[in-house]
Amino acid sequence: KVRVGYGEIADPTLTHEFIGNASAPPGSREVRLRSYGLRDLVPEGPINFLKIDCEGCEYDLFADPDVARILLISGEVHFGWQRLVDLLSPTHEVFGEGKDFGYFRAVRRS
């Protein structure tokens, strides 16, 4: 189960309240979803490309040992460049501006 909500209600439609435009009943602070790992989605072999922009939940994915199977990752970093580098640098070269928010790419080491 993953908490995907964050922040305060941005507008009456809840459009910005939850990642992926999911919404919860008024007064609720979370939506519960079944979660999947990389191995559930791609059982074996390399993963050629991953594009990610999930408002801070990228760190859970990058802690998965199967991240080493991804050849190229492109996305946005949220809430901490160094945290991103710490998770990916054992298996990937990480490129970006080094800011806590912004775009990055990571290429798997040979």
Secondary structure, 3 states (H helix, E strand, C coil): CCCCECCCCCCCCCCCCEHHHCCCCCCCCCCCCCCCCHHHHCCCCCEEEEEECCCCCHHHHHCCHHHHHEEEEEEEECCCHHHHHHHHCCCEEEEECCCCCEEEEEEECC
